[in-house]
C-alpha cells in the first residue's frame, strides 16, 4: 500500500518536527551549493544558522520564475551535473524556458508522491492507467508514468493526440484509469458519447491536472463517464505532478508537506495571509537535491486548511484554485478569472464549458467578448430562441463577474479542442 500512513496521518506537532529538520538541511544545502541563493541570503544578512525551523521561514527571500530565467540553465542547481539523471523544462512561451534537474533520489521521491496521489483516486496494483499527458520536457507524462509504475499499475503511455486511437485503446486494453488534462478528458467524453461507446469502457477514475478547473466541471465529467475524477496538482519548478491531490471526499487537495512546505501569502504585501484567507501559494522544497527551491512563488491562488480530513489524512489541504494571479484579467478596473466564467456556464446547464474569451481595447475602452458552444438544436429553432439564450448567458456572466459582456453562440465543436492546457483567453490588448 502506497498510502504512507506514517507521514500522511502524523500529528501536526510531529509534522512540524520533521519539517524543521528538513528545512534547516535544505537551507544549508542551497547556501553552500548555490551561489545565487548565498548572495540573496547574504544581501539580507542571513546565514544558515539563523534558520532554526519553519517559524523562521519568513526571514528567507522569495524565489520567482524570473530567478530561474536569470540563472538559465543550471544556475540554481545544487547537485553536480554528474548526479543529474533527468532534465525537464517549461515551454518558455512567455520568456526563457525554466530548466529543472533531478537526481536519482529526486526521481524516487517524485515517483512515490505521484503513487501516493494515485491511491487517492483508487488506482492500485491491479489497475491499468492510460497516461494522456504529453511526454517529453513537460513533466506530466513521465511524472504520471513513473508514479503509476512505482505503484505497480499497468501503464499505457498514450500521450496526447489522435483521440480516436486513444478511445479505441482505452476500450480494447481495458483501461480503468486515465491521467490527462480535464479539458481533454471532457473532449474524450464527448467523443465516446457521440459514438455511443461510453458503456463499452471500463474506466473507473481519472487524475486530472495541468490546468485550473471548477468543481462543476468535475461533476460534469463524472456524470458523463460514470467515474470518479480527481484533481492532481504540481508544477515543474517544484517537482511536477504529485505535489498535492484530492481524495474521495473532494474537500481540498492534500499537500505532501513532508516534502513540500506550503505557505499562503498576500500577493500585494508579500506577507503571510490570515488563516483561511485566499492568497498566493508558496512552496519550499524540503527534500529535493537537484534544484531545491526556497519560498517559490507559484502565482496560484488558493487557501489552506490544517484540519483532519474525513479520509483520515492529517496533511494540509489547499482549496481548489481560483486561478493564477498572472492569469487574472483586469478589465475596466474589475478583476476577472476565467474560472468564474466556466463555473457560471456549467451551472446554467444549457451550454458546454467550451468557450473563448477575447479582450480588446476600442477607443481606450476595454471590451469583453465571448464565443460559447451550445447544442445544435438552438440553431434549428426559431431565431428568437437563440437570441433569448444569448441574452440569458450575457446576464449570467455579468452577474458572475460584474461586467457587461457580448456573447456569440456557436455550434458544437466549433471551438478548437486542446489536448494539453486549454486556451481560454485571447488578450488582444497585449498584441498591439
C-alpha positions as CSV (number, residue, x, y, z in Angstrom):
1,X,0.0,0.0,0.0
2,X,1.5,3.3,-1.1
3,X,-0.6,5.4,1.3
4,X,2.2,6.4,3.7
5,X,0.2,6.4,6.9
6,X,3.4,7.2,8.9
7,X,3.6,10.6,7.1
8,X,0.1,11.2,5.9
9,X,-1.6,10.7,9.3
10,X,1.0,12.1,11.7
11,X,0.0,14.8,14.2
12,X,0.6,18.4,13.4
13,X,3.4,18.5,16.1
14,X,5.1,15.5,14.5
15,X,4.9,17.1,11.0
16,X,6.4,20.3,12.3
17,X,9.4,18.5,13.9
18,X,10.0,16.7,10.5
19,X,9.7,20.0,8.6
20,X,12.0,21.8,10.9
21,X,14.8,19.2,10.4
22,X,14.3,19.1,6.6
23,X,14.1,22.9,6.3
24,X,17.4,23.6,8.1
25,X,19.0,20.9,6.0
26,X,17.8,22.4,2.7
27,X,18.8,25.9,3.7
28,X,22.3,24.7,4.4
29,X,22.4,22.9,1.1
30,X,21.4,25.9,-1.0
31,X,23.6,28.3,0.9
32,X,26.7,26.2,0.4
33,X,26.0,24.9,-3.1
34,X,24.1,27.6,-4.9
35,X,25.9,30.9,-5.3
36,X,22.7,32.7,-6.3
37,X,21.0,31.8,-3.0
38,X,24.1,32.5,-1.0
39,X,24.2,36.0,-2.3
40,X,20.4,36.6,-1.8
41,X,20.7,35.4,1.8
42,X,23.9,37.5,2.5
43,X,22.1,40.5,1.0
44,X,19.6,40.4,3.9
45,X,22.2,39.4,6.5
46,X,21.2,35.8,6.7
47,X,23.3,32.7,7.4
48,X,22.1,29.1,7.6
49,X,22.3,29.1,11.4
50,X,19.7,31.9,11.5
51,X,17.0,29.4,10.3
52,X,16.2,27.0,13.1
53,X,12.8,25.8,11.8
54,X,9.6,26.7,10.0
55,X,9.0,29.6,12.4
56,X,11.9,31.4,10.7
57,X,10.6,30.8,7.2
58,X,9.6,34.5,6.7
59,X,13.2,35.5,7.1
60,X,14.1,33.8,3.8
61,X,13.9,35.6,0.5
62,X,11.3,34.5,-2.2
63,X,12.2,32.7,-5.4
64,X,10.3,33.5,-8.6
65,X,10.3,32.2,-12.1
66,X,12.5,35.2,-13.1
67,X,15.2,33.8,-10.8
68,X,15.2,30.6,-12.8
69,X,15.4,32.5,-16.0
70,X,18.1,34.8,-14.8
71,X,20.2,31.8,-13.9
72,X,19.3,29.8,-17.0
73,X,20.0,27.0,-17.5
74,X,21.8,25.5,-14.5
75,X,22.4,28.4,-12.1
76,X,20.1,27.1,-9.3
77,X,21.2,23.5,-9.4
78,X,22.6,22.3,-6.1
79,X,23.9,19.0,-7.4
80,X,26.8,18.4,-9.8
81,X,26.0,17.6,-13.3
82,X,27.3,14.0,-12.8
83,X,24.4,13.4,-10.3
84,X,21.6,14.8,-12.5
85,X,19.8,11.9,-14.2
86,X,16.9,13.8,-15.8
87,X,16.2,17.3,-17.2
88,X,12.7,18.8,-17.6
89,X,11.8,22.3,-18.8
90,X,8.8,24.6,-19.2
91,X,7.6,25.6,-22.7
92,X,9.2,29.0,-22.4
93,X,6.2,30.6,-24.1
94,X,6.5,33.8,-22.0
95,X,10.2,34.0,-22.0
96,X,13.2,31.7,-21.5
97,X,12.4,28.1,-20.6
98,X,12.7,27.2,-16.9
99,X,15.1,24.3,-16.6
100,X,14.9,21.8,-13.7
101,X,17.1,18.8,-12.9
102,X,16.5,15.6,-10.9
103,X,18.9,13.3,-9.1
104,X,18.1,9.6,-8.7
105,X,16.8,10.4,-5.2
106,X,14.6,13.1,-6.6
107,X,13.1,10.7,-9.2
108,X,12.4,8.2,-6.4
109,X,10.7,10.8,-4.2
110,X,8.7,12.1,-7.2
111,X,7.5,8.6,-8.1
112,X,6.4,7.9,-4.5
113,X,4.5,11.2,-4.3
114,X,2.6,10.5,-7.6
115,X,1.9,6.9,-6.4
116,X,0.5,8.2,-3.2
117,X,-1.7,10.6,-5.2
118,X,-2.9,7.9,-7.5
119,X,-4.1,5.8,-4.5
120,X,-6.4,8.7,-3.6
121,X,-8.1,8.1,-6.9
122,X,-8.5,4.3,-6.3
123,X,-5.6,3.3,-8.6
124,X,-3.8,0.2,-7.4
125,X,-1.6,-2.7,-8.4
126,X,-4.3,-4.3,-10.5
127,X,-5.2,-1.1,-12.3
128,X,-4.5,-0.2,-15.9
129,X,-3.8,3.5,-16.3
130,X,-3.7,5.4,-19.6
131,X,-1.3,8.3,-19.4
132,X,-2.6,11.0,-21.8
133,X,-0.4,13.9,-20.7
134,X,2.3,15.0,-23.0
135,X,5.7,13.1,-22.7
136,X,8.9,14.9,-23.1
137,X,10.2,18.1,-21.5
138,X,6.8,18.6,-19.9
139,X,6.7,16.8,-16.6
140,X,3.1,15.5,-16.8
141,X,3.6,12.4,-18.9
142,X,6.8,10.9,-17.3
143,X,5.7,12.0,-13.8
144,X,2.4,10.1,-14.0
145,X,4.1,7.2,-15.8
146,X,6.8,6.7,-13.1
147,X,4.3,7.1,-10.3
148,X,2.0,4.5,-11.7
149,X,4.8,2.0,-12.3
150,X,6.0,2.7,-8.7
151,X,2.5,1.8,-7.6
152,X,2.6,-1.4,-9.6
153,X,-0.1,-0.5,-12.0
154,X,-0.1,-1.3,-15.7
155,X,0.8,1.8,-17.8
156,X,-0.4,2.6,-21.3
157,X,1.9,5.5,-22.3
158,X,-0.6,7.1,-24.7
159,X,0.5,10.7,-24.6
160,X,-1.7,13.3,-26.4
161,X,-3.0,13.4,-29.9
162,X,-5.2,11.0,-32.0
163,X,-8.3,10.9,-29.8
164,X,-9.8,8.2,-31.9
165,X,-6.9,5.8,-31.3
166,X,-6.9,6.8,-27.6
167,X,-10.5,5.8,-27.1
168,X,-10.0,2.6,-29.1
169,X,-7.1,1.6,-27.0
170,X,-9.0,2.6,-23.9
171,X,-11.7,0.1,-24.8
172,X,-9.5,-2.7,-26.2
173,X,-6.9,-2.7,-23.4
174,X,-9.5,-2.2,-20.6
175,X,-8.1,1.0,-19.1
176,X,-9.5,1.5,-15.6
177,X,-7.9,4.9,-15.0
178,X,-6.7,7.9,-17.1
179,X,-4.3,10.8,-16.4
180,X,-4.8,13.9,-18.6
181,X,-6.0,17.5,-18.5
182,X,-9.6,18.0,-17.5
183,X,-10.5,19.8,-20.7
184,X,-9.1,17.0,-22.8
185,X,-11.0,14.4,-20.7
186,X,-14.2,16.3,-21.4
187,X,-13.3,16.1,-25.1
188,X,-12.7,12.3,-24.8
189,X,-16.1,12.0,-23.0
190,X,-17.8,13.9,-25.9
191,X,-16.2,11.7,-28.4
192,X,-17.3,8.5,-26.6
193,X,-20.8,9.9,-26.2
194,X,-21.1,10.8,-29.8
195,X,-20.1,7.3,-30.8
196,X,-22.3,5.6,-28.2
197,X,-19.4,3.8,-26.6
198,X,-19.4,5.1,-23.0
199,X,-21.0,1.8,-21.8
200,X,-18.1,-0.2,-23.5
201,X,-15.3,1.3,-21.5
202,X,-14.1,0.1,-18.1
203,X,-12.9,3.5,-16.8
204,X,-13.4,4.0,-13.1
205,X,-11.3,7.0,-12.2
206,X,-9.4,10.0,-13.7
207,X,-6.5,12.0,-12.4
208,X,-6.6,15.4,-14.0
209,X,-4.3,18.4,-13.7
210,X,-2.1,20.9,-15.5
211,X,-4.8,23.5,-15.7
212,X,-7.4,25.1,-13.4
213,X,-10.9,23.5,-13.4
214,X,-14.0,24.0,-11.5
215,X,-16.0,21.7,-9.2
216,X,-18.9,22.0,-11.6
217,X,-16.6,20.7,-14.4
218,X,-15.5,17.7,-12.2
219,X,-19.1,16.8,-11.6
220,X,-19.9,17.1,-15.3
221,X,-17.0,14.7,-16.2
222,X,-18.1,12.2,-13.6
223,X,-21.7,12.3,-14.8
224,X,-20.7,11.8,-18.4
225,X,-18.3,8.9,-17.8
226,X,-19.7,7.5,-14.6
227,X,-16.3,7.7,-12.9
228,X,-14.5,9.4,-10.0
229,X,-12.5,12.4,-11.2
230,X,-9.6,13.7,-9.0
231,X,-7.6,16.9,-9.1
232,X,-3.8,16.4,-9.1
233,X,-1.5,19.4,-8.7
234,X,2.1,20.1,-9.4
235,X,4.5,22.4,-11.2
236,X,7.8,21.5,-12.8
237,X,9.8,24.0,-10.7
238,X,8.7,22.3,-7.5
239,X,8.7,18.7,-8.9
240,X,5.9,18.0,-11.4
241,X,2.5,16.4,-10.8
242,X,2.1,14.8,-7.4
243,X,2.7,17.8,-5.1
244,X,-0.9,17.5,-4.0
245,X,-4.1,15.6,-4.9
246,X,-7.7,15.4,-3.6
247,X,-9.2,12.3,-2.1
248,X,-12.6,10.7,-2.5
249,X,-14.2,13.4,-0.3
250,X,-13.1,16.3,-2.6
251,X,-12.7,18.8,0.2
252,X,-9.3,20.1,-0.9
253,X,-6.0,18.8,-2.3
254,X,-3.8,17.1,0.3
255,X,-0.3,18.5,0.1
256,X,2.6,16.1,0.6
257,X,4.0,18.5,3.2
258,X,6.7,16.1,4.3
259,X,8.4,17.0,1.0
260,X,6.8,20.4,0.2
261,X,6.3,23.2,2.8
262,X,3.3,25.3,1.8
263,X,2.6,28.9,2.7
264,X,-0.2,31.4,1.6
265,X,0.8,35.0,1.2
266,X,-1.0,38.1,0.2
267,X,0.4,39.0,-3.3
268,X,0.2,42.7,-2.7
269,X,2.1,42.8,0.6
270,X,4.1,39.5,0.3
271,X,3.1,38.9,4.0
272,X,1.6,35.7,5.4
273,X,-2.1,35.6,4.8
274,X,-4.6,35.2,7.6
275,X,-5.8,31.6,8.4
276,X,-8.3,30.5,5.8
277,X,-7.7,33.6,3.6
278,X,-7.2,33.2,-0.2
279,X,-3.8,34.2,-1.4
280,X,-0.8,33.1,-3.4
281,X,0.6,29.6,-2.8
282,X,4.3,29.5,-2.0
283,X,6.4,26.3,-1.7
284,X,9.8,25.4,-0.2
285,X,11.1,22.0,-1.3
286,X,12.3,20.1,1.7
287,X,13.9,17.0,0.2
288,X,14.9,17.9,-3.4
289,X,18.6,17.6,-4.3
290,X,18.9,18.7,-7.9
291,X,17.3,22.1,-7.7
292,X,15.9,22.8,-4.3
293,X,13.8,26.0,-4.2
294,X,13.2,28.3,-1.2
295,X,9.8,30.1,-0.9
296,X,8.9,29.7,-4.6
297,X,6.0,31.9,-5.6
298,X,3.7,29.7,-7.7
299,X,1.2,32.6,-8.6
300,X,-1.6,30.1,-7.9
301,X,-4.4,31.5,-5.8
302,X,-5.9,29.3,-3.1
303,X,-6.4,28.9,0.7
304,X,-5.1,26.3,3.1
305,X,-6.6,24.2,5.9
306,X,-4.9,22.0,8.5
307,X,-7.9,20.2,10.0
308,X,-8.1,16.4,9.7
309,X,-9.9,15.1,6.6
310,X,-12.7,12.5,6.6
311,X,-10.3,10.1,4.8
312,X,-8.1,10.1,7.9
313,X,-5.2,12.1,6.5
314,X,-3.9,15.0,8.5
315,X,-1.9,16.6,5.7
316,X,-2.6,20.2,5.0
317,X,-5.2,20.8,2.3
318,X,-5.3,23.5,-0.3
319,X,-8.7,24.5,-1.8
320,X,-9.5,24.3,-5.5
321,X,-7.6,27.1,-7.2
322,X,-9.4,30.3,-8.1
323,X,-6.9,30.9,-10.8
324,X,-3.4,32.4,-11.1
325,X,-2.5,35.9,-10.2
326,X,-0.8,36.3,-13.6
327,X,-3.9,34.8,-15.4
328,X,-6.2,37.4,-13.7
329,X,-7.5,39.9,-16.2
330,X,-8.1,43.5,-15.1
331,X,-10.9,44.8,-17.3
332,X,-12.2,48.3,-16.7
333,X,-10.8,48.0,-13.1
334,X,-12.5,44.7,-12.4
335,X,-10.5,41.5,-11.6
336,X,-11.8,38.7,-13.8
337,X,-10.7,35.0,-13.6
338,X,-11.6,32.5,-16.4
339,X,-12.7,30.0,-13.8
340,X,-15.6,32.4,-12.7
341,X,-16.9,32.3,-16.3
342,X,-16.5,28.5,-16.6
343,X,-18.4,27.9,-13.3
344,X,-21.3,30.2,-14.5
345,X,-21.6,28.4,-17.8
346,X,-21.7,24.9,-16.3
347,X,-24.2,26.0,-13.6
348,X,-26.5,27.2,-16.3
349,X,-26.7,23.7,-17.8
350,X,-27.6,25.0,-21.3
351,X,-24.1,25.3,-22.7
352,X,-20.9,23.4,-22.9
353,X,-17.8,24.5,-21.0
354,X,-16.1,25.3,-24.3
355,X,-15.5,29.0,-24.8
356,X,-13.1,31.6,-26.0
357,X,-12.9,34.9,-24.3
358,X,-11.4,37.9,-26.2
359,X,-10.4,41.1,-24.6
360,X,-9.8,44.1,-26.8
361,X,-9.4,47.9,-26.4
362,X,-11.5,50.2,-28.6
363,X,-11.3,54.0,-28.2
364,X,-9.3,53.4,-24.9
365,X,-12.2,51.2,-23.5
366,X,-11.7,47.5,-22.7
367,X,-14.3,45.3,-24.5
368,X,-15.0,41.8,-23.4
369,X,-16.4,39.3,-26.0
370,X,-17.0,35.6,-25.9
371,X,-17.8,32.7,-28.1
372,X,-19.7,29.9,-26.4
373,X,-20.7,26.5,-27.8
374,X,-24.3,25.4,-27.5
375,X,-26.3,22.4,-28.7
376,X,-27.3,22.0,-32.4
377,X,-31.0,22.3,-31.5
378,X,-30.6,26.1,-30.9
379,X,-29.6,26.6,-34.5
380,X,-32.6,24.7,-35.8
381,X,-35.1,26.5,-33.6
382,X,-36.5,30.0,-34.4
383,X,-34.1,32.8,-34.2
384,X,-35.7,34.3,-31.1
385,X,-34.7,31.1,-29.1
386,X,-31.1,31.8,-29.9
387,X,-31.4,35.4,-29.0
388,X,-33.1,34.6,-25.7
389,X,-30.3,32.2,-24.8
390,X,-27.6,34.7,-25.8
391,X,-29.2,37.4,-23.5
392,X,-29.5,34.8,-20.7
393,X,-25.8,33.9,-20.9
394,X,-24.8,37.6,-21.0
395,X,-26.9,38.2,-17.8
396,X,-25.5,35.2,-16.1
397,X,-21.8,36.1,-16.8
398,X,-22.4,39.8,-16.0
399,X,-23.8,38.7,-12.6
400,X,-20.8,36.4,-12.0
401,X,-18.0,38.9,-12.9
402,X,-19.7,42.3,-12.6
403,X,-19.0,43.3,-16.2
404,X,-21.1,43.6,-19.3
405,X,-20.1,41.2,-22.0
406,X,-21.0,40.4,-25.6
407,X,-21.7,36.7,-26.3
408,X,-21.8,35.0,-29.7
409,X,-23.2,31.4,-29.7
410,X,-21.5,28.9,-31.9
411,X,-22.3,25.3,-33.0
412,X,-20.8,22.3,-31.2
413,X,-17.1,21.5,-31.9
414,X,-16.6,25.0,-33.5
415,X,-14.0,25.9,-30.8
416,X,-10.7,24.1,-31.2
417,X,-10.1,21.4,-28.6
418,X,-6.8,21.3,-26.8
419,X,-5.0,18.1,-25.9
420,X,-2.8,19.9,-23.4
421,X,-3.7,23.0,-21.4
422,X,-6.9,24.6,-22.7
423,X,-6.6,28.1,-24.2
424,X,-9.5,30.1,-22.9
425,X,-8.4,33.8,-23.2
426,X,-7.0,35.9,-26.0
427,X,-6.0,39.3,-24.7
428,X,-5.6,41.4,-27.8
429,X,-4.5,44.4,-25.7
430,X,-1.1,42.6,-25.3
431,X,-0.8,42.1,-29.1
432,X,-0.7,45.8,-30.0
